[in-house]
Amino acid sequence: MSWWIVNYTPAWVLLTGLIVLIAGGAVLLQRYVRRRFPVLKGDAHNDVTKFTYGFIGFVYAFFIGFVVSSMWGQNNAADGNARAEGAAAAQMARDAVVFDTPDKDRIRQSLLGYEHAAIAEWPHAGNSRSPDADTALARVYQAYDGVVAGTDTQKTLLATSFSNLDKISQARTVRLLTAREDAGLPWPFWVVIFVTSSLVIGTVIVYGVEKPAMHYPMVAIVAVIVATNLFLVVELSHPYVGAVSTTSDPLQEVVAVLSRPVP
């Protein structure tokens, strides 16, 4: 469910919708509570409410911080994997200039074809493995298999290129497996997030404030904070979709390197 929301809903629409829904709902609920239970306007119960809000707020902040930190680490790992894939391919493109012209041209063309196939595969990585990308990667291996290294430099860079090619293949496999197994946060985490968020807003609503002009803004501010935290959790739940997802920019850079004229 969260994957569909993040993938098909623009970030600003999602953020605005959450703020309107949560903050608006909290203010409406507050209005009902103040009218239905006028005794709560007094401050007789505020000592208990302060303690409850402090405890719930601490648990909420700790848990949200833990979840966001964990998911941010997951996204950073995906970014690092994409950069490693792009860096290895870019190095292969640069090293190819030492080979004879037929070998060099064949390598660069096969590598460029793979990068285009990998970029096309990127948005659909979670659904299926692209046969075009598999074929393009096999052609890169075949291009290097056909290289006849005549000098020590060529032999060294050929071995290095095979090593980098293995890194590209491994990085792609990690990317595909990560995207395919990406199901977002497990449901127990969502339960805890929704329960603690509701308790945070609820304790602010029942807090005794006589003047509505002071109480309504207080509730709205807390609700907006809860909504933005929930937005951040949803966006970070999936490393390959959404506004803060890992992009194919490293592969695009390889295409740019391969598209430049060879000196």
Residue pairs with C-beta under 8 A, 6 or more apart in sequence:
2 184
2 185
2 234
2 237
2 238
3 126
3 182
3 183
3 184
3 237
3 238
3 241
5 14
5 234
6 14
6 234
6 235
6 237
6 238
6 241
6 242
7 238
7 241
7 242
9 17
11 231
11 235
11 242
11 243
14 231
14 234
14 235
15 227
15 228
15 231
18 227
18 228
18 230
18 231
19 223
19 224
19 227
19 228
21 227
22 201
22 223
22 224
22 226
22 227
22 230
23 220
23 223
23 224
23 227
25 223
26 201
26 204
26 205
26 219
26 220
26 222
26 223
27 216
27 219
27 220
27 223
29 205
30 205
30 215
30 216
30 219
33 40
33 205
33 206
34 40
34 41
34 212
34 215
40 206
40 208
41 208
41 209
41 210
42 208
42 210
43 208
43 209
43 210
44 208
45 206
45 208
46 207
46 208
49 203
49 206
49 207
49 208
52 203
53 200
53 203
53 204
53 207
56 196
56 199
56 200
56 203
57 200
59 196
60 196
60 197
60 199
60 200
63 192
63 193
63 196
64 193
64 196
64 229
64 233
67 185
67 189
67 193
67 233
68 229
68 232
68 233
68 236
71 185
71 233
71 236
71 237
72 236
74 236
74 239
75 236
75 239
75 244
75 245
75 246
77 239
78 175
78 178
78 239
78 240
78 246
79 246
81 171
81 174
81 175
81 178
81 246
82 171
82 175
82 246
82 247
82 248
82 249
82 250
82 251
83 250
84 167
84 171
85 118
85 167
85 168
85 171
85 172
85 175
85 250
85 251
86 249
86 250
86 251
86 253
86 254
87 250
88 164
88 165
88 167
88 168
88 171
89 111
89 114
89 115
89 164
89 168
89 251
89 254
90 253
90 254
90 257
91 160
91 164
92 107
92 111
92 161
92 164
92 165
92 168
93 108
93 111
93 254
93 257
93 258
94 257
95 157
95 160
95 161
96 103
96 104
96 107
96 108
96 111
96 161
97 104
97 262
97 263
98 104
98 151
98 153
98 154
98 157
99 107
99 147
99 149
99 154
99 157
99 158
100 148
100 150
103 143
103 146
103 147
103 148
104 262
106 143
106 146
107 140
107 143
107 144
107 147
107 161
108 258
108 262
109 143
110 136
110 139
110 140
110 142
110 143
111 140
111 143
111 254
111 258
112 255
112 258
112 259
113 136
113 139
114 133
114 136
114 137
114 139
114 140
114 168
115 251
115 254
115 255
115 258
116 136
116 255
117 130
117 132
117 133
117 135
117 136
117 137
118 133
118 136
118 172
118 248
118 251
119 248
119 251
119 252
119 255
120 130
120 132
120 133
121 129
121 130
121 132
121 133
122 240
122 248
122 251
124 130
125 175
125 176
125 179
125 180
125 240
126 179
126 180
126 182
126 240
126 241
129 176
133 172
137 168
137 169
137 172
140 165
141 165
144 158
144 161
144 162
144 165
147 154
147 158
149 155
149 158
175 240
178 239
178 240
179 239
179 240
182 238
182 239
182 240
184 237
184 238
185 193
185 233
185 237
193 230
193 233
197 226
197 229
197 230
200 222
200 226
201 219
201 222
201 223
201 226
204 218
204 219
204 222
205 219
207 215
207 218
209 215
209 218
234 242
235 242
235 243
235 244
236 242
236 244
238 245
239 245
239 246
240 246
